[in-house]
Amino acid sequence: MNEEQFEESPLLTVRATEVAGVVVVAVEGEIDVDTADVVLDAVRLALATAGPALIADLALVTFFGSTGISTLISAHEIADEHGRKLHVVAPQRAVRRPLQVTGVADVLSLYDSVDEVLAELKPVPSE
């Protein structure tokens, strides 16, 4: 998969790229009622490709409220329907804290970087 840009506006940019065989949907800007569908559309399209998992990179998200939480829950459910696991990169407090306070962080896999996710997905050679 070459990099594919789904949407660019003053509020949100969503791009999908393939890194080490895993699709990364990188979101930059605000996830709110006006932009949530763009994120979910990108997730659906990314899941149409092969790969063991999907990474939602929210490291550059600047606004994340209840709609953002709902969007991630929906993305998690969509990934589950496709037999894939959603890994969420959320190193900053603006995204991570609402997920922790609401208990959603207990359901999602949260990481500090894409590299951290890839290291977990990489099979460990047996001795």
Phi, psi and chi 1 to 4 in degrees:
 res  aa     phi    psi   chi1   chi2   chi3   chi4
   1 MET       -  121.1  162.9 -174.6 -106.6      -
   2 ASN   -75.5  163.0  -65.8  -31.8      -      -
   3 GLU   -59.7  133.3  179.1  174.1  -82.9      -
   4 GLU  -126.8  126.0 -175.0  169.2  -20.0      -
   5 GLN   -96.7  124.6 -176.7  167.3  -43.6      -
   6 PHE   -89.5  -38.6  -68.2   97.7      -      -
   7 GLU  -159.9  142.5  178.4   90.0    3.3      -
   8 GLU  -140.1  126.4 -174.2  160.5   11.3      -
   9 SER  -146.9  175.6   74.6      -      -      -
  10 PRO   -61.6  -23.8  -21.8   29.9      -      -
  11 LEU   -96.0  -27.4  -63.8  177.4      -      -
  12 LEU  -154.7  141.1 -176.2   77.5      -      -
  13 THR  -130.0  130.8  -59.6      -      -      -
  14 VAL  -126.3  127.7  179.8      -      -      -
  15 ARG  -130.9  147.1  -68.8 -174.6  173.1   84.6
  16 ALA  -121.0  131.9      -      -      -      -
  17 THR  -136.8  162.8   56.0      -      -      -
  18 GLU  -107.0  126.4 -172.6  173.4  -46.0      -
  19 VAL  -126.2  117.6  179.0      -      -      -
  20 ALA    52.6   39.2      -      -      -      -
  21 GLY    81.9    6.1      -      -      -      -
  22 VAL  -120.0  135.4  178.5      -      -      -
  23 VAL   -81.7  130.5  176.6      -      -      -
  24 VAL  -113.2  120.0  178.2      -      -      -
  25 VAL   -99.2  108.3  174.7      -      -      -
  26 ALA   -97.4  127.0      -      -      -      -
  27 VAL  -115.2  131.3 -178.8      -      -      -
  28 GLU  -129.2  126.2  179.3  178.9   -9.2      -
  29 GLY   117.4 -142.8      -      -      -      -
  30 GLU  -106.3  129.0  -58.1  177.3    8.6      -
  31 ILE  -101.6  108.6  -59.1  177.1      -      -
  32 ASP  -142.6 -170.7   60.4   19.8      -      -
  33 VAL   -60.5  -28.7   71.6      -      -      -
  34 ASP   -83.0  -16.9  -67.1  -33.8      -      -
  35 THR  -119.4   -9.2   60.8      -      -      -
  36 ALA   -58.6  -40.5      -      -      -      -
  37 ASP   -63.3  -32.8  -74.1  -20.1      -      -
  38 VAL   -63.9  -42.7  174.7      -      -      -
  39 VAL   -63.7  -46.1  175.6      -      -      -
  40 LEU   -66.0  -36.4  -70.2  175.7      -      -
  41 ASP   -61.7  -41.5  -71.9  -15.0      -      -
  42 ALA   -64.3  -40.1      -      -      -      -
  43 VAL   -62.4  -46.2  166.5      -      -      -
  44 ARG   -60.3  -45.2  -74.4 -176.8 -170.1   97.5
  45 LEU   -65.9  -39.3  -72.9  170.4      -      -
  46 ALA   -64.7  -35.7      -      -      -      -
  47 LEU   -72.7  -12.5  -72.5  167.4      -      -
  48 ALA   -75.2  -11.8      -      -      -      -
  49 THR   -92.9  166.3   65.2      -      -      -
  50 ALA   -77.1  162.6      -      -      -      -
  51 GLY   139.6  154.1      -      -      -      -
  52 PRO   -77.9  -20.1   30.0  -35.2      -      -
  53 ALA  -157.7  176.1      -      -      -      -
  54 LEU  -131.9  134.6  174.2   65.9      -      -
  55 ILE  -109.2  125.0  -60.1  172.1      -      -
  56 ALA  -100.5  108.3      -      -      -      -
  57 ASP   -93.2  104.3 -176.5   -3.1      -      -
  58 LEU  -106.4   21.0  -52.5 -177.1      -      -
  59 ALA   -60.6  -26.4      -      -      -      -
  60 LEU  -107.9   19.2  -62.3  176.5      -      -
  61 VAL   -78.4  129.9  169.2      -      -      -
  62 THR  -104.1  -19.9   56.2      -      -      -
  63 PHE  -137.8  130.8  178.4   80.8      -      -
  64 PHE  -152.1  102.1 -173.7   85.1      -      -
  65 GLY  -117.0 -147.5      -      -      -      -
  66 SER   -62.4  -35.4   60.3      -      -      -
  67 THR   -66.8  -37.1  -58.2      -      -      -
  68 GLY   -62.8  -41.7      -      -      -      -
  69 ILE   -62.0  -48.0  -66.8  167.8      -      -
  70 SER   -59.7  -39.2  -63.4      -      -      -
  71 THR   -62.4  -44.0  -58.6      -      -      -
  72 LEU   -67.6  -37.8  -85.7 -172.1      -      -
  73 ILE   -61.8  -43.9  -68.4  168.9      -      -
  74 SER   -62.7  -42.7  -65.0      -      -      -
  75 ALA   -62.4  -40.5      -      -      -      -
  76 HIS   -61.1  -44.1  170.2   74.8      -      -
  77 GLU   -66.8  -40.0  -70.0  169.9  -10.4      -
  78 ILE   -63.8  -44.2  -67.1  165.6      -      -
  79 ALA   -61.7  -42.8      -      -      -      -
  80 ASP   -60.9  -40.6 -166.4   48.4      -      -
  81 GLU   -61.5  -29.1  -70.8  168.6    5.8      -
  82 HIS   -91.2    5.8  -76.5   82.7      -      -
  83 GLY    71.9   25.6      -      -      -      -
  84 ARG  -120.4  162.4  -52.4  -94.8 -173.9   71.7
  85 LYS  -107.8  137.0 -176.1  165.0 -178.7  180.0
  86 LEU   -94.9  125.8  176.6   68.0      -      -
  87 HIS  -111.8  129.8  -59.0  -89.5      -      -
  88 VAL  -111.7  121.7  179.3      -      -      -
  89 VAL   -92.3  113.8  174.4      -      -      -
  90 ALA  -145.1   77.8      -      -      -      -
  91 PRO   -78.6  -20.4   28.6  -34.2      -      -
  92 GLN   -97.1  151.4   76.9  -76.1   31.2      -
  93 ARG   -60.5  -34.0 -177.5  175.8  170.1   84.8
  94 ALA   -58.0  -28.5      -      -      -      -
  95 VAL  -102.5  -46.7  174.8      -      -      -
  96 ARG   -64.5  -42.5 -169.3  174.2  -76.7 -106.9
  97 ARG   -62.5  -48.5 -174.7   70.3  179.3  138.7
  98 PRO   -58.7  -34.5  -22.4   30.8      -      -
  99 LEU   -68.7  -36.9  -66.4  171.2      -      -
 100 GLN   -71.3  -45.9  -69.2  170.0  -30.7      -
 101 VAL   -62.9  -36.7  168.2      -      -      -
 102 THR   -85.0   -8.3   57.8      -      -      -
 103 GLY    86.5   -2.7      -      -      -      -
 104 VAL   -66.2  -29.3  174.8      -      -      -
 105 ALA   -62.7  -21.9      -      -      -      -
 106 ASP   -73.5  -20.4  -63.1  -23.9      -      -
 107 VAL   -97.0  -36.9  176.3      -      -      -
 108 LEU   -90.9  157.5  -61.3  175.7      -      -
 109 SER   -95.5  113.0  -60.3      -      -      -
 110 LEU  -103.3  140.9  -60.6 -179.2      -      -
 111 TYR  -137.3  164.1  -59.5   86.3      -      -
 112 ASP   -92.7  -16.9  -70.8  -32.8      -      -
 113 SER  -158.0  160.7   69.5      -      -      -
 114 VAL   -62.8  -40.1  170.9      -      -      -
 115 ASP   -59.6  -37.2  -72.5  -19.4      -      -
 116 GLU   -63.1  -41.2 -175.3 -179.1  -11.6      -
 117 VAL   -64.3  -48.1  179.0      -      -      -
 118 LEU   -61.0  -36.7  -66.7  174.8      -      -
 119 ALA   -64.8  -37.0      -      -      -      -
 120 GLU   -70.7  -35.7 -178.3  175.9  -59.4      -
 121 LEU   -77.0  -22.9  -67.3  175.3      -      -
 122 LYS   -69.0  124.4 -176.3  178.8  177.5 -177.3
 123 PRO   -65.2  140.2   14.6  -18.9      -      -
 124 VAL   -88.6  124.4  177.2      -      -      -
 125 PRO   -64.5  139.7    4.2   -3.0      -      -
 126 SER   -78.3  151.1   57.3      -      -      -
 127 GLU   -86.4      -  -64.3 -176.2   61.4      -
